[in-house]
Structures are given as structure tokens and as C-alpha cells.
Amino acid sequence: MPSKVIMNIDETGVYYDTPPTRILCERGAPSNITTSQKHSVRMTVLRAVVFRGRKLPLLLIVRGEPDATIAMEEVPTYP
């Protein structure tokens, strides 16, 4: 197998819509964050390095629907 096709790929989840750990509210008002609001939006990021040390661009995987449009303003500098 040629060395140019050998690579190491790591995958990790990134939460990008996390609620605050502290909130301000009026005295006597409820101050809880529901479980459904905690870490509700995340994406998967793949990082790959080829055998010779060259790093490939990040691959971002987000939840979507078939035939839906992608909001490119989320990551404007992505290649």
C-alpha cells in the first residue's frame, strides 16, 4: 500500500450551542435550564493526517435534512 494513502483520522464532537452555566433572573423567578436546552446542538469534526505528516482540511459534519440548503455564513472561510 502506498504511503500517500495511509492516514490517521480522529473524530470528536463539538458543542457549539451550549447554554450558560449561570443566569440572571428576578428574585423569585425560576432560574433553571431544562435538560433539552443543555448541549442541544453539536457537530462532528474529523481531523486527518497523511503518513508523511501533511494535515488535511477539517471535515465538519452537521445534522441536516436531505435536499436542504446549507447556510454557508456559519463557516465562511471553510475551503
C-alpha angles and dihedrals in degrees: 000000000000115000092234090071096048111096143157117231125191124189128200138170119240121198110209103168102055121158120235120270091225130035135188121228140158118277110275095016119119113265103187129121113217120239091244090061095054112099092338099158125048142152135206118240122199121198119192131189122189119226093259092055101262112143118221122216116274115267112218117200117192133175114264146147129257113269092007123135123252119234100230094187088075092073107012097171097048110124 
